[in-house]
Amino acid sequence: MIIYPAIDLKEGECVRLVQGRAEDKTVYSRQPAQVALQYEQEGAEWLHVVDLDGAFTGSPKNLEAIKAIAGAISIPFQVGGGLRTAEDVERLLEAGAARVIIGTRAVQNPEFITELIQQFGAGKIVLGIDARDGKVAVEGWVTTSELAAVEFGKQMRELGVTRAVFTDIARDGLLSGPNFERTKEMAEKTGLKIIASGGVSTVENIYQLKSMQSIGVTGAIIGKAIYDGKITLAQALEASR
């Protein structure tokens, strides 16, 4: 199972929000590329990067920081946040991202996902499923739709998506453990390879997610828990192996 240390970017800095609220911001570093390099040196195989300004505004805003990350590391990373056009996607892939994560636009316009897969290949496109009480949230989690998260996942699987980041918003940034039940349901019912996100904070959490590998849970994103010292990246990587 792959551990994805998270780098959340806001105004070029590494930050963490609680449940996606812009006003609940903690700045952890003003050097995102250094943080990325440190994760690589500690053994990370992948990184998860989020452009929070992009998520709130609807277009990528931290391109320079993302380019700096790409220039500092040799491991692959995925990026999400505010990707609404094929040009946005192309720009990020050219900046060095190995994969991009599409959430809001996929909800608003499913055909967009089909077009991206045709243009860039399914391996470059990851679905972002952000759920609040089982319903899909969009636009930086500000708006909750009436679309059931599992049904959305199934629909996207039929369009050719193979992988998704699944976040239970109620758990994000609270270090309270992921929503295992909903994560399991998402993997079993959609057939997507699921990267679990939100609340992963202990070695036990990782073991529990790892036990779901056979149904398609392939990774876990860890952000605040590493910054706050609840778990080290080394411990997380060891548990994942």
RODO-2510 file (C-alpha; in nm, 4 decimals, decimal comma):
residues 241
     n   res          X          Y          Z
     1     m     0,0000     0,0000     0,0000
     2     i     0,1339     0,3439    -0,0906
     3     i     0,1615     0,6235     0,1650
     4     y     0,1140     0,9699     0,0158
     5     p     0,2487     1,2486     0,2389
     6     a     0,0353     1,5557     0,1692
     7     i     0,1513     1,9049     0,0825
     8     d    -0,1371     2,1539     0,0889
     9     l    -0,0458     2,4821    -0,0797
    10     k    -0,1966     2,8199    -0,0005
    11     e    -0,0293     3,1378    -0,1278
    12     g     0,2871     2,9378    -0,1935
    13     e     0,3120     2,8030     0,1625
    14     c     0,2561     2,4576     0,3134
    15     v    -0,0559     2,4768     0,5271
    16     r    -0,3228     2,2582     0,6837
    17     l    -0,6901     2,3441     0,7089
    18     v    -0,9464     2,1786     0,9380
    19     q    -1,2354     2,0257     0,7391
    20     g    -1,1372     2,2459     0,4442
    21     r    -1,2172     2,5767     0,6155
    22     a    -0,9928     2,8544     0,4827
    23     e    -1,0140     3,0426     0,8138
    24     d    -0,8775     2,7383     1,0065
    25     k    -0,5282     2,7632     0,8591
    26     t    -0,1937     2,6616     1,0109
    27     v     0,1252     2,7428     0,8169
    28     y     0,3810     2,4618     0,8497
    29     s     0,6479     2,5752     0,6037
    30     r     0,7206     2,8534     0,3591
    31     q     0,9410     2,6197     0,1507
    32     p     0,7170     2,3536    -0,0127
    33     a     1,0000     2,2206    -0,2315
    34     q     1,2125     2,1588     0,0790
    35     v     0,9252     1,9748     0,2458
    36     a     0,8830     1,7603    -0,0673
    37     l     1,2538     1,6798    -0,0784
    38     q     1,2525     1,5887     0,2898
    39     y     0,9655     1,3438     0,2301
    40     e     1,1560     1,1864    -0,0583
    41     q     1,4701     1,1537     0,1551
    42     e     1,2624     0,9874     0,4288
    43     g     1,1493     0,7207     0,1826
    44     a     0,8215     0,8426     0,0315
    45     e     0,7431     0,6856    -0,3072
    46     w     0,4694     0,9370    -0,3996
    47     l     0,3480     1,2778    -0,2845
    48     h    -0,0022     1,4252    -0,2781
    49     v    -0,0150     1,7993    -0,3523
    50     v    -0,3253     2,0175    -0,3212
    51     d    -0,3586     2,3704    -0,4577
    52     l    -0,6040     2,5069    -0,2010
    53     d    -0,6245     2,8499    -0,3658
    54     g    -0,7103     2,6677    -0,6879
    55     a    -0,9813     2,4644    -0,5144
    56     f    -1,1474     2,7797    -0,3795
    57     t    -1,1143     2,9923    -0,6941
    58     g    -1,1559     2,7331    -0,9704
    59     s    -0,8191     2,7687    -1,1429
    60     p    -0,4619     2,6667    -1,0452
    61     k    -0,2860     2,9363    -0,8404
    62     n     0,0280     2,7697    -0,7015
    63     l     0,1961     2,6708    -1,0264
    64     e     0,5344     2,8173    -0,9283
    65     a     0,5409     2,6203    -0,6033
    66     i     0,4394     2,3052    -0,7920
    67     k     0,7180     2,3595    -1,0463
    68     a     0,9625     2,4081    -0,7580
    69     i     0,8482     2,0782    -0,6034
    70     a     0,8924     1,9009    -0,9374
    71     g     1,2417     2,0450    -0,9689
    72     a     1,3422     1,9344    -0,6195
    73     i     1,2363     1,5688    -0,6243
    74     s     1,2664     1,2604    -0,8437
    75     i     0,9629     1,0696    -0,7108
    76     p     0,6201     1,1135    -0,8748
    77     f     0,3456     1,3305    -0,7284
    78     q    -0,0235     1,3905    -0,7934
    79     v    -0,1925     1,7314    -0,7820
    80     g    -0,5505     1,8430    -0,7262
    81     g    -0,7338     2,1686    -0,6672
    82     g    -0,9224     2,3878    -0,9109
    83     l    -0,8647     2,1922    -1,2311
    84     r    -1,1602     2,2825    -1,4514
    85     t    -1,0193     2,2748    -1,8077
    86     a    -0,8027     2,0489    -2,0237
    87     e    -0,5558     2,3396    -2,0438
    88     d    -0,5277     2,3426    -1,6633
    89     v    -0,4544     1,9701    -1,6670
    90     e    -0,1972     2,0030    -1,9433
    91     r    -0,0244     2,2884    -1,7600
    92     l     0,0133     2,0806    -1,4437
    93     l     0,1350     1,7709    -1,6242
    94     e     0,3894     1,9878    -1,8067
    95     a     0,4906     2,1387    -1,4704
    96     g     0,5907     1,7898    -1,3574
    97     a     0,2838     1,6265    -1,2007
    98     a     0,2512     1,2538    -1,2739
    99     r    -0,1268     1,2565    -1,2191
   100     v    -0,3980     1,5147    -1,1677
   101     i    -0,7063     1,4895    -0,9482
   102     i    -1,0418     1,6063    -1,0824
   103     g    -1,3360     1,6552    -0,8476
   104     t    -1,5768     1,9464    -0,8934
   105     r    -1,5658     1,9497    -1,2741
   106     a    -1,6385     1,5763    -1,2902
   107     v    -1,9559     1,6323    -1,0877
   108     q    -2,0665     1,9275    -1,2999
   109     n    -1,9741     1,7758    -1,6355
   110     p    -1,9033     1,3989    -1,6506
   111     e    -1,8144     1,4242    -2,0211
   112     f    -1,5117     1,6292    -1,9179
   113     i    -1,3621     1,3159    -1,7578
   114     t    -1,4182     1,1183    -2,0791
   115     e    -1,2391     1,3898    -2,2775
   116     l    -0,9450     1,3997    -2,0339
   117     i    -0,9020     1,0210    -2,0426
   118     q    -0,9049     1,0282    -2,4234
   119     q    -0,6533     1,3122    -2,4320
   120     f    -0,4124     1,2155    -2,1538
   121     g    -0,4861     0,8489    -2,0707
   122     a    -0,6628     0,6978    -1,7685
   123     g    -0,3326     0,6674    -1,5802
   124     k    -0,2949     1,0453    -1,5605
   125     i    -0,6449     1,1186    -1,4302
   126     v    -0,7534     1,0517    -1,0716
   127     l    -1,1070     1,1158    -0,9531
   128     g    -1,1484     1,3198    -0,6352
   129     i    -1,4504     1,2047    -0,4344
   130     d    -1,5013     1,4373    -0,1388
   131     a    -1,7999     1,3316     0,0693
   132     r    -2,0006     1,4921     0,3465
   133     d    -2,2648     1,2593     0,4973
   134     g    -2,2373     1,0344     0,1923
   135     k    -2,2991     1,3184    -0,0569
   136     v    -2,0401     1,4694    -0,2906
   137     a    -1,9014     1,8118    -0,1923
   138     v    -1,7577     2,0484    -0,4529
   139     e    -1,5804     2,3850    -0,4971
   140     g    -1,3264     2,3387    -0,2209
   141     w    -1,5906     2,1571    -0,0111
   142     v    -1,7921     2,4780     0,0199
   143     t    -2,0992     2,3282    -0,1536
   144     t    -2,2560     1,9862    -0,0956
   145     s    -2,4453     1,8374    -0,3901
   146     e    -2,7349     1,5915    -0,3843
   147     l    -2,5205     1,3322    -0,5617
   148     a    -2,4509     1,0152    -0,3601
   149     a    -2,0755     0,9574    -0,3416
   150     v    -2,0910     0,5851    -0,4214
   151     e    -2,3176     0,6408    -0,7228
   152     f    -2,0797     0,9101    -0,8471
   153     g    -1,7892     0,6648    -0,8166
   154     k    -1,9777     0,3979    -1,0119
   155     q    -2,0685     0,6459    -1,2850
   156     m    -1,7060     0,7557    -1,3226
   157     r    -1,5836     0,3944    -1,3292
   158     e    -1,8113     0,3329    -1,6273
   159     l    -1,6529     0,6331    -1,8026
   160     g    -1,3062     0,4789    -1,7704
   161     v    -1,1738     0,6180    -1,4407
   162     t    -0,9622     0,3603    -1,2567
   163     r    -0,8443     0,5423    -0,9440
   164     a    -0,9967     0,7806    -0,6891
   165     v    -0,8967     0,9761    -0,3815
   166     f    -1,1802     0,9364    -0,1323
   167     t    -1,2059     1,1933     0,1467
   168     d    -1,4605     1,1917     0,4249
   169     i    -1,4670     1,5645     0,5032
   170     a    -1,5943     1,5139     0,8579
   171     r    -1,2623     1,3432     0,9426
   172     d    -1,0235     1,5777     0,7619
   173     g    -0,7635     1,7518     0,9757
   174     l    -0,9067     1,6167     1,3019
   175     l    -0,6660     1,3198     1,3474
   176     s    -0,9673     1,1076     1,4419
   177     g    -0,9049     0,8198     1,2019
   178     p    -1,0559     0,7703     0,8570
   179     n    -1,4136     0,6597     0,7947
   180     f    -1,3320     0,2918     0,7375
   181     e    -1,6914     0,1906     0,6707
   182     r    -1,7423     0,4458     0,3930
   183     t    -1,3946     0,3778     0,2482
   184     k    -1,4675     0,0048     0,2344
   185     e    -1,8075     0,0657     0,0763
   186     m    -1,6526     0,2964    -0,1860
   187     a    -1,3925     0,0355    -0,2853
   188     e    -1,6335    -0,2590    -0,2884
   189     k    -1,9213    -0,0945    -0,4714
   190     t    -1,7360     0,1124    -0,7326
   191     g    -1,4491    -0,1144    -0,8388
   192     l    -1,2145     0,1868    -0,8262
   193     k    -0,8676     0,1754    -0,6735
   194     i    -0,9178     0,3893    -0,3648
   195     i    -0,6650     0,6185    -0,1981
   196     a    -0,8025     0,6929     0,1489
   197     s    -0,7822     1,0494     0,2771
   198     g    -0,8961     1,2381     0,5850
   199     g    -0,8106     1,1541     0,9446
   200     v    -0,5311     0,8993     0,8899
   201     s    -0,3199     0,9521     1,1995
   202     t    -0,1919     0,6264     1,3546
   203     v    -0,0092     0,3085     1,2620
   204     e    -0,3304     0,1211     1,3507
   205     n    -0,5228     0,3287     1,0945
   206     i    -0,2736     0,2223     0,8278
   207     y    -0,2944    -0,1459     0,9258
   208     q    -0,6722    -0,1296     0,9041
   209     l    -0,6630     0,0330     0,5594
   210     k    -0,3992    -0,2174     0,4485
   211     s    -0,6379    -0,4996     0,5427
   212     m    -0,8697    -0,3614     0,2707
   213     q    -0,6108    -0,3953    -0,0059
   214     s    -0,7819    -0,7027    -0,1478
   215     i    -1,0987    -0,4985    -0,2162
   216     g    -0,9100    -0,2123    -0,3787
   217     v    -0,7837     0,0273    -0,1108
   218     t    -0,4373     0,0958    -0,2548
   219     g    -0,3094     0,3963    -0,0623
   220     a    -0,3471     0,6466     0,2196
   221     i    -0,2845     1,0215     0,2290
   222     i    -0,1321     1,1563     0,5512
   223     g    -0,0966     1,5274     0,6166
   224     k    -0,1587     1,6890     0,9530
   225     a    -0,0572     1,3787     1,1520
   226     i     0,2981     1,3998     1,0153
   227     y     0,3247     1,7768     1,0642
   228     d     0,1950     1,7491     1,4200
   229     g     0,4212     1,4557     1,5065
   230     k     0,1372     1,2097     1,5757
   231     i     0,3097     0,9640     1,3418
   232     t     0,6393     0,9829     1,1560
   233     l     0,6618     0,9173     0,7851
   234     a     0,9024     0,6326     0,8656
   235     q     0,6403     0,4682     1,0918
   236     a     0,3715     0,5113     0,8291
   237     l     0,5902     0,3617     0,5556
   238     e     0,6908     0,0711     0,7784
   239     a     0,3255    -0,0062     0,8573
   240     s     0,2310     0,0116     0,4903
   241     r     0,4924    -0,2495     0,4008
***
